[in-house]
Amino acid sequence: MKDIFERLKAGELVGLDDPEFMKVNEVVNRTLSLSPALNAATSVDEVREKLSDIIGSQIDNSTTIFAPFYTNFGRFINIGKHIFINHACSFLDMGGITLDDHVLIGPKVNLITENHPLAPTDRRGMLCKPILIKRNAWIGAGAIILPGVTIGENAVVAAGAVVSKDVADNTVVGGVPAKVLRTIFQ
């Protein structure tokens, strides 16, 4: 049988009453205890150091992240090189979040991999799907990326967009829900 973390990342329905849910709570509690130091950091180097501790892997020195930065879990965040993440972003990552190299993330962006079923009888369960943001993509201020979305290489998500479907390479999307606005020609 797969453990709860494998089931979450596989998109299986996991109830909050699952016998292994205490493992999730342990990670969440650790992340919550480390987050105040992250958000009190006074340098980019210190932010990288504190967030590296939360996510469990070293963030490359070429990456810049501004505090505050919010995550409820942290262990399923993968951050490439030459990334820029502006202030007040939230990454809900139980489904997995991957940022390829050279990604730009504007302020107040929300990356949300977690959802709940529509059926009231299952609503206390979690359904998670990964988010992938490919190389050189730019996510504008206040955008929301929903579970299971891939943002293509060189794509741009306009400020304030709500993205519920994959975005093709070299495409600009905007609006609620996000729709294709144009193609980027090289």
N, CA, C and O atoms as a DFTB+ gen file, in Angstrom:
744 C
 N C O
     1  1       0.837      -1.189       0.000
     2  2       0.000       0.000       0.000
     3  2       0.876       1.245       0.000
     4  3       1.878       1.303       0.713
     5  1       0.501       2.242      -0.799
     6  2       1.248       3.499      -0.858
     7  2       1.035       4.294       0.428
     8  3      -0.030       4.232       1.043
     9  1       2.070       5.046       0.825
    10  2       1.889       5.889       2.003
    11  2       1.081       7.127       1.614
    12  3       0.828       7.360       0.432
    13  1       0.686       7.905       2.589
    14  2      -0.216       9.030       2.366
    15  2       0.387      10.078       1.424
    16  3      -0.339      10.701       0.649
    17  1       1.696      10.274       1.484
    18  2       2.335      11.272       0.624
    19  2       2.298      10.830      -0.843
    20  3       2.074      11.648      -1.736
    21  1       2.519       9.542      -1.086
    22  2       2.414       9.011      -2.447
    23  2       0.980       9.121      -2.957
    24  3       0.758       9.446      -4.124
    25  1       0.018       8.853      -2.097
    26  2      -1.388       8.933      -2.497
    27  2      -1.792      10.369      -2.797
    28  3      -2.522      10.616      -3.757
    29  1      -1.324      11.330      -1.982
    30  2      -1.619      12.742      -2.254
    31  2      -1.049      13.159      -3.603
    32  3      -1.745      13.770      -4.414
    33  1       0.225      12.826      -3.845
    34  2       0.868      13.223      -5.097
    35  2       0.284      12.488      -6.303
    36  3       0.390      12.974      -7.429
    37  1      -0.329      11.324      -6.083
    38  2      -0.947      10.561      -7.173
    39  2      -2.374      11.028      -7.467
    40  3      -3.014      10.517      -8.385
    41  1      -2.873      11.990      -6.699
    42  2      -4.202      12.515      -6.947
    43  2      -5.330      11.665      -6.392
    44  3      -6.487      11.838      -6.774
    45  1      -4.999      10.749      -5.494
    46  2      -6.030       9.905      -4.883
    47  2      -6.769      10.688      -3.801
    48  3      -6.189      11.555      -3.146
    49  1      -8.039      10.380      -3.620
    50  2      -8.825      11.002      -2.561
    51  2      -8.277      10.544      -1.211
    52  3      -8.193       9.348      -0.934
    53  1      -7.909      11.508      -0.386
    54  2      -7.392      11.223       0.954
    55  2      -8.272      11.971       1.944
    56  3      -8.353      13.199       1.921
    57  1      -8.928      11.211       2.812
    58  2      -9.789      11.812       3.822
    59  2      -8.990      12.397       4.970
    60  3      -7.904      11.923       5.301
    61  1      -9.551      13.438       5.571
    62  2      -8.886      14.022       6.736
    63  2      -8.900      13.069       7.923
    64  3      -8.167      13.263       8.893
    65  1      -9.742      12.030       7.842
    66  2      -9.787      11.013       8.885
    67  2      -8.905       9.802       8.545
    68  3      -8.954       8.780       9.230
    69  1      -8.101       9.926       7.485
    70  2      -7.192       8.841       7.084
    71  2      -6.265       8.504       8.255
    72  3      -5.764       9.413       8.917
    73  1      -6.027       7.210       8.525
    74  2      -5.171       6.831       9.650
    75  2      -3.751       7.393       9.567
    76  3      -3.074       7.518      10.588
    77  1      -3.294       7.735       8.345
    78  2      -1.942       8.289       8.196
    79  2      -1.915       9.812       8.160
    80  3      -0.850      10.402       7.981
    81  1      -3.066      10.461       8.326
    82  2      -3.095      11.916       8.173
    83  2      -2.215      12.623       9.207
    84  3      -1.813      13.767       8.995
    85  1      -1.913      11.955      10.321
    86  2      -1.028      12.570      11.319
    87  2       0.353      12.851      10.730
    88  3       1.049      13.754      11.194
    89  1       0.763      12.078       9.700
    90  2       2.047      12.335       9.035
    91  2       2.012      13.680       8.312
    92  3       2.992      14.425       8.326
    93  1       0.887      13.981       7.687
    94  2       0.712      15.287       7.029
    95  2       0.755      16.382       8.085
    96  3       1.437      17.392       7.914
    97  1       0.023      16.178       9.177
    98  2      -0.005      17.181      10.245
    99  2       1.377      17.449      10.823
   100  3       1.680      18.582      11.197
   101  1       2.220      16.420      10.902
   102  2       3.586      16.615      11.402
   103  2       4.371      17.562      10.488
   104  3       5.062      18.460      10.968
   105  1       4.263      17.359       9.174
   106  2       4.960      18.228       8.222
   107  2       4.383      19.638       8.295
   108  3       5.132      20.615       8.314
   109  1       3.063      19.749       8.334
   110  2       2.411      21.058       8.416
   111  2       2.863      21.791       9.680
   112  3       3.197      22.974       9.617
   113  1       2.876      21.115      10.810
   114  2       3.286      21.753      12.061
   115  2       4.738      22.202      12.014
   116  3       5.072      23.272      12.524
   117  1       5.602      21.397      11.407
   118  2       7.007      21.793      11.254
   119  2       7.114      23.042      10.385
   120  3       7.833      23.985      10.718
   121  1       6.395      23.037       9.278
   122  2       6.412      24.188       8.371
   123  2       5.889      25.432       9.077
   124  3       6.476      26.507       8.952
   125  1       4.804      25.300       9.810
   126  2       4.258      26.441      10.549
   127  2       5.253      26.978      11.574
   128  3       5.333      28.187      11.792
   129  1       6.002      26.089      12.195
   130  2       6.973      26.535      13.202
   131  2       8.175      27.237      12.571
   132  3       8.790      28.092      13.208
   133  1       8.519      26.890      11.324
   134  2       9.658      27.506      10.638
   135  2       9.288      28.778       9.863
   136  3      10.157      29.594       9.557
   137  1       8.019      28.941       9.552
   138  2       7.584      30.062       8.719
   139  2       7.816      31.441       9.332
   140  3       8.181      32.352       8.589
   141  1       7.630      31.659      10.634
   142  2       7.892      33.001      11.175
   143  2       9.339      33.470      10.940
   144  3       9.561      34.642      10.636
   145  1      10.312      32.579      11.077
   146  2      11.712      32.962      10.833
   147  2      11.927      33.290       9.354
   148  3      12.653      34.228       9.024
   149  1      11.300      32.522       8.470
   150  2      11.381      32.805       7.039
   151  2      10.865      34.209       6.750
   152  3      11.503      34.977       6.030
   153  1       9.717      34.536       7.310
   154  2       9.076      35.803       6.991
   155  2       9.615      36.979       7.798
   156  3       9.210      38.121       7.580
   157  1      10.517      36.706       8.719
   158  2      11.226      37.770       9.436
   159  2      12.631      37.975       8.870
   160  3      13.379      38.816       9.370
   161  1      12.993      37.224       7.844
   162  2      14.333      37.306       7.247
   163  2      14.596      38.720       6.749
   164  3      13.696      39.411       6.272
   165  1      15.851      39.129       6.872
   166  2      16.224      40.499       6.497
   167  2      17.130      40.553       5.276
   168  3      17.658      41.613       4.939
   169  1      17.315      39.417       4.611
   170  2      18.102      39.402       3.374
   171  2      17.602      38.266       2.479
   172  3      16.989      37.308       2.949
   173  1      17.876      38.395       1.191
   174  2      17.515      37.347       0.237
   175  2      18.238      36.050       0.577
   176  3      17.662      34.968       0.463
   177  1      19.500      36.155       0.996
   178  2      20.248      34.955       1.384
   179  2      19.569      34.231       2.538
   180  3      19.473      33.004       2.539
   181  1      19.095      34.996       3.525
   182  2      18.432      34.397       4.671
   183  2      17.097      33.765       4.266
   184  3      16.745      32.700       4.774
   185  1      16.350      34.404       3.361
   186  2      15.102      33.821       2.866
   187  2      15.390      32.478       2.194
   188  3      14.704      31.488       2.447
   189  1      16.413      32.458       1.336
   190  2      16.785      31.194       0.653
   191  2      17.126      30.113       1.674
   192  3      16.694      28.968       1.544
   193  1      17.896      30.479       2.678
   194  2      18.304      29.513       3.706
   195  2      17.097      28.955       4.462
   196  3      16.981      27.744       4.645
   197  1      16.208      29.836       4.895
   198  2      15.043      29.401       5.684
   199  2      14.069      28.586       4.833
   200  3      13.525      27.586       5.301
   201  1      13.847      29.008       3.581
   202  2      12.942      28.254       2.719
   203  2      13.558      26.917       2.323
   204  3      12.839      25.928       2.181
   205  1      14.871      26.869       2.144
   206  2      15.545      25.593       1.862
   207  2      15.285      24.591       2.981
   208  3      15.070      23.406       2.727
   209  1      15.306      25.072       4.215
   210  2      15.044      24.200       5.360
   211  2      13.605      23.677       5.317
   212  3      13.360      22.506       5.608
   213  1      12.661      24.540       4.956
   214  2      11.260      24.130       4.887
   215  2      11.043      23.098       3.781
   216  3      10.378      22.087       4.007
   217  1      11.596      23.340       2.585
   218  2      11.313      22.442       1.462
   219  2      12.209      21.202       1.456
   220  3      11.927      20.233       0.751
   221  1      13.271      21.234       2.230
   222  2      14.127      20.057       2.357
   223  2      15.145      19.896       1.243
   224  3      15.697      18.809       1.068
   225  1      15.404      20.952       0.490
   226  2      16.462      20.926      -0.518
   227  2      17.029      22.333      -0.678
   228  3      16.346      23.331      -0.449
   229  1      18.289      22.381      -1.076
   230  2      18.999      23.651      -1.186
   231  2      18.509      24.446      -2.398
   232  3      18.496      23.943      -3.521
   233  1      18.107      25.691      -2.154
   234  2      17.714      26.595      -3.236
   235  2      18.982      27.246      -3.771
   236  3      19.804      27.746      -3.002
   237  1      19.138      27.239      -5.090
   238  2      20.328      27.773      -5.739
   239  2      20.490      29.268      -5.462
   240  3      19.508      30.004      -5.367
   241  1      21.746      29.703      -5.334
   242  2      22.045      31.112      -5.057
   243  2      21.601      32.049      -6.165
   244  3      21.510      33.256      -5.940
   245  1      21.324      31.536      -7.350
   246  2      20.853      32.368      -8.460
   247  2      19.369      32.730      -8.325
   248  3      18.854      33.539      -9.096
   249  1      18.693      32.137      -7.356
   250  2      17.258      32.350      -7.161
   251  2      17.016      33.416      -6.107
   252  3      17.676      33.444      -5.068
   253  1      16.052      34.300      -6.392
   254  2      15.676      35.370      -5.466
   255  2      14.226      35.175      -5.060
   256  3      13.345      35.017      -5.905
   257  1      13.991      35.189      -3.749
   258  2      12.642      35.065      -3.201
   259  2      12.480      36.167      -2.163
   260  3      13.301      36.311      -1.258
   261  1      11.407      36.941      -2.307
   262  2      11.113      37.991      -1.341
   263  2      10.099      37.491      -0.323
   264  3       9.123      36.829      -0.675
   265  1      10.341      37.815       0.943
   266  2       9.381      37.535       2.002
   267  2       8.353      38.672       2.020
   268  3       8.670      39.784       1.598
   269  1       7.142      38.421       2.493
   270  2       6.719      37.135       3.034
   271  2       6.441      36.120       1.932
   272  3       6.108      36.468       0.799
   273  1       6.589      34.869       2.302
   274  2       6.313      33.728       1.434
   275  2       5.531      32.736       2.282
   276  3       5.900      32.460       3.423
   277  1       4.460      32.204       1.726
   278  2       3.588      31.320       2.495
   279  2       3.500      29.943       1.851
   280  3       3.356      29.818       0.635
   281  1       3.590      28.925       2.679
   282  2       3.312      27.558       2.263
   283  2       2.706      26.826       3.443
   284  3       3.064      27.087       4.592
   285  1       1.799      25.919       3.167
   286  2       1.173      25.142       4.231
   287  2       1.890      23.814       4.457
   288  3       1.682      23.159       5.478
   289  1       2.722      23.423       3.516
   290  2       3.349      22.102       3.567
   291  2       4.845      22.215       3.289
   292  3       5.666      21.957       4.169
   293  1       5.193      22.598       2.074
   294  2       6.585      22.907       1.736
   295  2       7.411      21.774       1.175
   296  3       8.305      22.019       0.365
   297  1       7.150      20.556       1.568
   298  2       8.007      19.431       1.181
   299  2       7.908      19.032      -0.286
   300  3       8.782      18.327      -0.790
   301  1       6.867      19.467      -0.974
   302  2       6.686      19.089      -2.377
   303  2       6.894      20.279      -3.319
   304  3       6.309      20.330      -4.401
   305  1       7.731      21.237      -2.899
   306  2       8.092      22.376      -3.745
   307  2       9.476      22.120      -4.321
   308  3      10.417      21.826      -3.584
   309  1       9.599      22.231      -5.642
   310  2      10.887      22.104      -6.334
   311  2      11.150      23.400      -7.087
   312  3      10.359      23.803      -7.940
   313  1      12.260      24.050      -6.768
   314  2      12.585      25.356      -7.332
   315  2      13.888      25.257      -8.118
   316  3      14.917      24.853      -7.577
   317  1      13.838      25.626      -9.394
   318  2      15.012      25.588     -10.262
   319  2      15.967      26.743     -10.016
   320  3      15.974      27.350      -8.945
   321  1      16.770      27.033     -11.026
   322  2      17.777      28.100     -10.947
   323  2      17.278      29.357     -11.653
   324  3      16.440      29.301     -12.553
   325  1      17.815      30.485     -11.218
   326  2      17.496      31.789     -11.818
   327  2      15.998      32.081     -11.748
   328  3      15.414      32.607     -12.696
   329  1      15.391      31.741     -10.630
   330  2      13.965      31.981     -10.374
   331  2      13.841      33.311      -9.632
   332  3      14.706      33.668      -8.833
   333  1      12.765      34.032      -9.902
   334  2      12.420      35.212      -9.112
   335  2      10.996      35.048      -8.611
   336  3      10.071      34.872      -9.404
   337  1      10.816      35.106      -7.287
   338  2       9.498      35.035      -6.659
   339  2       9.321      36.305      -5.839
   340  3      10.040      36.532      -4.866
   341  1       8.357      37.132      -6.238
   342  2       8.105      38.391      -5.556
   343  2       7.366      38.146      -4.242
   344  3       7.061      37.000      -3.911
   345  1       7.076      39.207      -3.491
   346  2       6.547      39.059      -2.137
   347  2       5.089      38.598      -2.096
   348  3       4.329      38.773      -3.048
   349  1       4.733      38.005      -0.962
   350  2       3.368      37.621      -0.595
   351  2       2.764      36.534      -1.483
   352  3       1.562      36.547      -1.749
   353  1       3.586      35.604      -1.937
   354  2       3.092      34.459      -2.717
   355  2       2.725      33.307      -1.783
   356  3       3.317      33.141      -0.717
   357  1       1.737      32.514      -2.207
   358  2       1.313      31.343      -1.450
   359  2       1.416      30.101      -2.333
   360  3       0.863      30.055      -3.432
   361  1       2.127      29.105      -1.836
   362  2       2.284      27.834      -2.536
   363  2       1.668      26.734      -1.682
   364  3       2.246      26.346      -0.666
   365  1       0.500      26.225      -2.079
   366  2      -0.128      25.095      -1.394
   367  2       0.242      23.857      -2.201
   368  3      -0.329      23.594      -3.259
   369  1       1.204      23.106      -1.685
   370  2       1.983      22.170      -2.509
   371  2       1.805      20.684      -2.224
   372  3       2.662      19.897      -2.626
   373  1       0.756      20.264      -1.565
   374  2       0.629      18.833      -1.275
   375  2       0.552      17.981      -2.538
   376  3       0.861      16.790      -2.496
   377  1       0.150      18.568      -3.648
   378  2       0.126      17.856      -4.925
   379  2       1.426      17.971      -5.697
   380  3       1.614      17.271      -6.692
   381  1       2.322      18.833      -5.262
   382  2       3.606      19.042      -5.914
   383  2       3.627      20.288      -6.782
   384  3       2.757      20.475      -7.633
   385  1       4.620      21.138      -6.566
   386  2       4.831      22.345      -7.363
   387  2       6.262      22.319      -7.868
   388  3       7.201      22.183      -7.085
   389  1       6.428      22.452      -9.188
   390  2       7.759      22.493      -9.793
   391  2       7.888      23.761     -10.609
   392  3       7.058      24.049     -11.471
   393  1       8.945      24.523     -10.326
   394  2       9.305      25.701     -11.097
   395  2      10.601      25.385     -11.832
   396  3      11.647      25.217     -11.205
   397  1      10.536      25.306     -13.158
   398  2      11.745      25.113     -13.953
   399  2      12.597      26.386     -13.915
   400  3      12.167      27.405     -13.373
   401  1      13.780      26.329     -14.479
   402  2      14.707      27.467     -14.475
   403  2      14.105      28.695     -15.161
   404  3      13.293      28.587     -16.081
   405  1      14.532      29.862     -14.681
   406  2      14.224      31.168     -15.278
   407  2      12.751      31.563     -15.192
   408  3      12.282      32.361     -16.004
   409  1      12.020      31.023     -14.229
   410  2      10.613      31.387     -14.039
   411  2      10.534      32.686     -13.231
   412  3      11.312      32.901     -12.302
   413  1       9.583      33.546     -13.602
   414  2       9.294      34.780     -12.873
   415  2       7.899      34.670     -12.263
   416  3       6.934      34.343     -12.954
   417  1       7.801      34.946     -10.965
   418  2       6.528      34.890     -10.251
   419  2       6.279      36.274      -9.646
   420  3       7.065      36.749      -8.826
   421  1       5.187      36.912     -10.052
   422  2       4.843      38.237      -9.543
   423  2       4.345      38.195      -8.112
   424  3       4.175      37.116      -7.544
   425  1       4.107      39.372      -7.515
   426  2       3.628      39.430      -6.134
   427  2       2.216      38.865      -6.003
   428  3       1.401      38.958      -6.921
   429  1       1.956      38.286      -4.856
   430  2       0.638      37.781      -4.474
   431  2       0.097      36.692      -5.393
   432  3      -1.117      36.542      -5.533
   433  1       0.981      35.943      -6.010
   434  2       0.566      34.801      -6.835
   435  2       0.231      33.630      -5.921
   436  3       0.912      33.397      -4.922
   437  1      -0.823      32.895      -6.270
   438  2      -1.230      31.702      -5.528
   439  2      -1.123      30.483      -6.430
   440  3      -1.756      30.421      -7.484
   441  1      -0.316      29.513      -6.008
   442  2      -0.205      28.227      -6.691
   443  2      -0.872      27.203      -5.776
   444  3      -0.393      26.943      -4.673
   445  1      -1.977      26.625      -6.240
   446  2      -2.816      25.797      -5.378
   447  2      -2.959      24.414      -5.995
   448  3      -3.576      24.256      -7.048
   449  1      -2.385      23.411      -5.333
   450  2      -2.460      22.038      -5.843
   451  2      -3.522      21.211      -5.131
   452  3      -3.722      20.042      -5.459
   453  1      -4.190      21.799      -4.177
   454  2      -5.119      21.059      -3.315
   455  2      -6.554      21.463      -3.601
   456  3      -6.852      22.632      -3.845
   457  1      -7.444      20.467      -3.567
   458  2      -8.854      20.716      -3.822
   459  2      -9.675      19.738      -2.988
   460  3      -9.125      18.858      -2.326
   461  1     -10.979      19.900      -3.025
   462  2     -11.901      19.014      -2.313
   463  2     -12.974      18.548      -3.291
   464  3     -13.332      19.289      -4.207
   465  1     -13.493      17.335      -3.115
   466  2     -14.562      16.845      -3.989
   467  2     -15.836      17.681      -3.851
   468  3     -16.083      18.287      -2.809
   469  1     -16.635      17.702      -4.912
   470  2     -17.907      18.421      -4.872
   471  2     -18.932      17.727      -3.993
   472  3     -19.706      18.393      -3.306
   473  1     -18.951      16.410      -4.001
   474  2     -19.951      15.658      -3.236
   475  2     -19.819      15.966      -1.740
   476  3     -18.741      15.790      -1.171
   477  1     -20.892      16.418      -1.100
   478  2     -20.815      16.768       0.326
   479  2     -20.309      15.637       1.209
   480  3     -19.666      15.891       2.227
   481  1     -20.590      14.391       0.837
   482  2     -20.162      13.255       1.663
   483  2     -18.649      13.068       1.625
   484  3     -18.078      12.506       2.559
   485  1     -17.988      13.530       0.559
   486  2     -16.529      13.385       0.425
   487  2     -15.770      14.695       0.610
   488  3     -14.541      14.714       0.546
   489  1     -16.486      15.776       0.836
   490  2     -15.868      17.102       0.796
   491  2     -14.757      17.304       1.815
   492  3     -13.899      18.163       1.613
   493  1     -14.745      16.559       2.878
   494  2     -13.675      16.691       3.879
   495  2     -12.408      15.959       3.440
   496  3     -11.414      15.935       4.166
   497  1     -12.450      15.372       2.271
   498  2     -11.264      14.727       1.716
   499  2     -10.476      15.692       0.847
   500  3     -10.963      16.768       0.499
   501  1      -9.262      15.303       0.499
   502  2      -8.399      16.131      -0.334
   503  2      -8.093      15.424      -1.647
   504  3      -7.830      14.222      -1.682
   505  1      -8.135      16.201      -2.724
   506  2      -7.710      15.752      -4.044
   507  2      -6.602      16.698      -4.480
   508  3      -6.815      17.908      -4.560
   509  1      -5.447      16.170      -4.756
   510  2      -4.298      17.001      -5.108
   511  2      -3.817      16.668      -6.518
   512  3      -3.819      15.509      -6.933
   513  1      -3.404      17.707      -7.247
   514  2      -2.824      17.538      -8.578
   515  2      -1.652      18.503      -8.690
   516  3      -1.726      19.624      -8.188
   517  1      -0.572      18.084      -9.343
   518  2       0.640      18.922      -9.403
   519  2       0.487      20.128     -10.318
   520  3      -0.331      20.145     -11.239
   521  1       1.301      21.131     -10.030
   522  2       1.462      22.303     -10.893
   523  2       2.892      22.283     -11.400
   524  3       3.834      22.094     -10.631
   525  1       3.046      22.481     -12.713
   526  2       4.357      22.593     -13.346
   527  2       4.417      23.915     -14.088
   528  3       3.569      24.204     -14.932
   529  1       5.421      24.714     -13.768
   530  2       5.657      25.958     -14.489
   531  2       6.987      25.797     -15.204
   532  3       8.047      25.713     -14.584
   533  1       6.897      25.756     -16.531
   534  2       8.070      25.441     -17.346
   535  2       8.991      26.641     -17.528
   536  3       8.651      27.779     -17.204
   537  1      10.145      26.342     -18.048
   538  2      11.251      27.286     -18.230
   539  2      10.802      28.616     -18.846
   540  3      10.076      28.658     -19.839
   541  1      11.264      29.691     -18.214
   542  2      11.117      31.053     -18.724
   543  2       9.674      31.556     -18.730
   544  3       9.381      32.554     -19.389
   545  1       8.772      30.894     -18.017
   546  2       7.399      31.390     -17.910
   547  2       7.353      32.556     -16.935
   548  3       8.202      32.686     -16.053
   549  1       6.345      33.401     -17.114
   550  2       6.161      34.578     -16.266
   551  2       4.720      34.577     -15.779
   552  3       3.783      34.586     -16.577
   553  1       4.552      34.567     -14.454
   554  2       3.237      34.577     -13.827
   555  2       3.027      35.967     -13.222
   556  3       3.747      36.361     -12.305
   557  1       2.043      36.709     -13.735
   558  2       1.804      38.088     -13.316
   559  2       1.186      38.198     -11.933
   560  3       0.670      37.229     -11.377
   561  1       1.253      39.410     -11.396
   562  2       0.789      39.713     -10.045
   563  2      -0.639      39.235      -9.800
   564  3      -1.531      39.450     -10.621
   565  1      -0.834      38.590      -8.667
   566  2      -2.158      38.192      -8.233
   567  2      -2.797      37.058      -9.009
   568  3      -3.972      36.758      -8.799
   569  1      -2.065      36.429      -9.890
   570  2      -2.616      35.302     -10.642
   571  2      -2.820      34.110      -9.715
   572  3      -2.132      33.953      -8.706
   573  1      -3.780      33.280     -10.086
   574  2      -4.064      32.054      -9.350
   575  2      -3.943      30.892     -10.333
   576  3      -4.599      30.872     -11.375
   577  1      -3.091      29.924      -9.983
   578  2      -2.913      28.718     -10.788
   579  2      -3.537      27.570      -9.993
   580  3      -3.153      27.313      -8.852
   581  1      -4.493      26.889     -10.604
   582  2      -5.254      25.847      -9.919
   583  2      -4.644      24.457     -10.115
   584  3      -3.761      24.279     -10.955
   585  1      -5.116      23.467      -9.339
   586  2      -4.526      22.129      -9.376
   587  2      -4.471      21.515     -10.769
   588  3      -5.406      21.642     -11.560
   589  1      -3.352      20.845     -11.053
   590  2      -3.188      20.076     -12.270
   591  2      -2.764      20.864     -13.491
   592  3      -2.710      20.310     -14.589
   593  1      -2.459      22.150     -13.327
   594  2      -2.146      23.010     -14.467
   595  2      -0.646      22.987     -14.768
   596  3       0.188      23.014     -13.864
   597  1      -0.330      22.938     -16.062
   598  2       1.036      23.133     -16.549
   599  2       1.062      24.441     -17.320
   600  3       0.237      24.672     -18.204
   601  1       2.015      25.292     -16.975
   602  2       2.243      26.541     -17.690
   603  2       3.430      26.295     -18.615
   604  3       4.511      25.926     -18.155
   605  1       3.236      26.496     -19.909
   606  2       4.238      26.152     -20.908
   607  2       5.465      27.049     -20.905
   608  3       5.481      28.117     -20.292
   609  1       6.486      26.585     -21.604
   610  2       7.742      27.321     -21.739
   611  2       7.483      28.673     -22.396
   612  3       6.758      28.761     -23.387
   613  1       8.079      29.727     -21.838
   614  2       7.972      31.108     -22.321
   615  2       6.565      31.690     -22.211
   616  3       6.340      32.809     -22.671
   617  1       5.613      30.976     -21.622
   618  2       4.245      31.466     -21.507
   619  2       4.165      32.616     -20.511
   620  3       5.017      32.762     -19.635
   621  1       3.119      33.431     -20.665
   622  2       2.857      34.542     -19.754
   623  2       1.426      34.419     -19.262
   624  3       0.496      34.245     -20.050
   625  1       1.259      34.513     -17.942
   626  2      -0.065      34.563     -17.323
   627  2      -0.264      35.993     -16.849
   628  3       0.485      36.481     -16.004
   629  1      -1.279      36.668     -17.396
   630  2      -1.527      38.073     -17.068
   631  2      -1.896      38.235     -15.596
   632  3      -2.402      37.309     -14.962
   633  1      -1.635      39.425     -15.069
   634  2      -1.984      39.744     -13.690
   635  2      -3.460      39.486     -13.444
   636  3      -4.306      39.847     -14.262
   637  1      -3.767      38.860     -12.313
   638  2      -5.135      38.626     -11.897
   639  2      -5.843      37.459     -12.559
   640  3      -7.003      37.189     -12.249
   641  1      -5.176      36.767     -13.455
   642  2      -5.805      35.638     -14.153
   643  2      -6.041      34.475     -13.194
   644  3      -5.318      34.296     -12.214
   645  1      -7.067      33.694     -13.503
   646  2      -7.322      32.433     -12.806
   647  2      -7.179      31.329     -13.841
   648  3      -7.987      31.211     -14.763
   649  1      -6.127      30.515     -13.671
   650  2      -5.774      29.515     -14.681
   651  2      -6.213      28.140     -14.201
   652  3      -5.710      27.621     -13.204
   653  1      -7.173      27.553     -14.941
   654  2      -7.699      26.238     -14.583
   655  2      -7.359      25.175     -15.620
   656  3      -7.654      23.996     -15.423
   657  1      -6.734      25.591     -16.732
   658  2      -6.353      24.650     -17.794
   659  2      -4.915      24.916     -18.206
   660  3      -4.397      26.015     -18.010
   661  1      -4.276      23.908     -18.776
   662  2      -2.890      24.038     -19.223
   663  2      -2.737      25.216     -20.191
   664  3      -3.645      25.539     -20.957
   665  1      -1.564      25.841     -20.129
   666  2      -1.212      26.952     -21.009
   667  2      -0.090      26.469     -21.923
   668  3       0.932      25.970     -21.452
   669  1      -0.283      26.619     -23.220
   670  2       0.696      26.151     -24.203
   671  2       1.963      27.004     -24.151
   672  3       1.946      28.137     -23.671
   673  1       3.057      26.437     -24.654
   674  2       4.307      27.195     -24.800
   675  2       4.035      28.467     -25.600
   676  3       3.172      28.487     -26.478
   677  1       4.782      29.531     -25.288
   678  2       4.768      30.778     -26.071
   679  2       3.374      31.383     -26.215
   680  3       3.029      31.920     -27.268
   681  1       2.581      31.292     -25.157
   682  2       1.203      31.789     -25.179
   683  2       0.996      32.758     -24.019
   684  3       1.546      32.572     -22.934
   685  1       0.186      33.804     -24.265
   686  2      -0.226      34.730     -23.220
   687  2      -1.690      34.439     -22.899
   688  3      -2.527      34.380     -23.799
   689  1      -1.997      34.256     -21.611
   690  2      -3.376      34.044     -21.172
   691  2      -3.739      35.096     -20.133
   692  3      -2.876      35.622     -19.429
   693  1      -5.031      35.392     -20.051
   694  2      -5.514      36.338     -19.053
   695  2      -6.993      36.174     -18.849
   696  3      -7.680      35.544     -19.653
   697  1      -7.491      36.751     -17.753
   698  2      -8.913      36.739     -17.466
   699  2      -9.314      35.687     -16.468
   700  3      -8.496      34.923     -15.955
   701  1     -10.639      35.674     -16.204
   702  2     -11.222      34.738     -15.245
   703  2     -12.430      34.087     -15.911
   704  3     -13.448      34.757     -16.088
   705  1     -12.364      32.827     -16.282
   706  2     -11.165      31.990     -16.293
   707  2     -10.223      32.436     -17.405
   708  3     -10.642      33.085     -18.364
   709  1      -8.960      32.084     -17.270
   710  2      -7.941      32.513     -18.237
   711  2      -8.229      31.932     -19.616
   712  3      -8.594      30.767     -19.775
   713  1      -8.047      32.804     -20.601
   714  2      -8.203      32.414     -22.012
   715  2      -6.986      32.919     -22.784
   716  3      -6.312      33.854     -22.352
   717  1      -6.715      32.300     -23.916
   718  2      -5.579      32.706     -24.745
   719  2      -5.825      34.117     -25.269
   720  3      -6.880      34.408     -25.833
   721  1      -4.831      34.993     -25.074
   722  2      -4.904      36.367     -25.574
   723  2      -4.069      36.561     -26.834
   724  3      -4.429      37.322     -27.732
   725  1      -2.945      35.852     -26.872
   726  2      -2.069      35.969     -28.047
   727  2      -0.972      34.918     -27.985
   728  3      -0.791      34.237     -26.975
   729  1      -0.252      34.804     -29.080
   730  2       0.910      33.928     -29.155
   731  2       2.144      34.812     -29.186
   732  3       2.138      35.892     -29.777
   733  1       3.202      34.338     -28.539
   734  2       4.473      35.050     -28.541
   735  2       5.333      34.495     -29.654
   736  3       5.616      33.297     -29.686
   737  1       5.753      35.356     -30.571
   738  2       6.628      34.941     -31.657
   739  2       8.044      35.297     -31.303
   740  3       8.317      36.397     -30.823
   741  1       8.947      34.373     -31.539
   742  2      10.359      34.576     -31.186
   743  2      11.069      35.456     -32.182
   744  3      12.261      35.724     -32.031
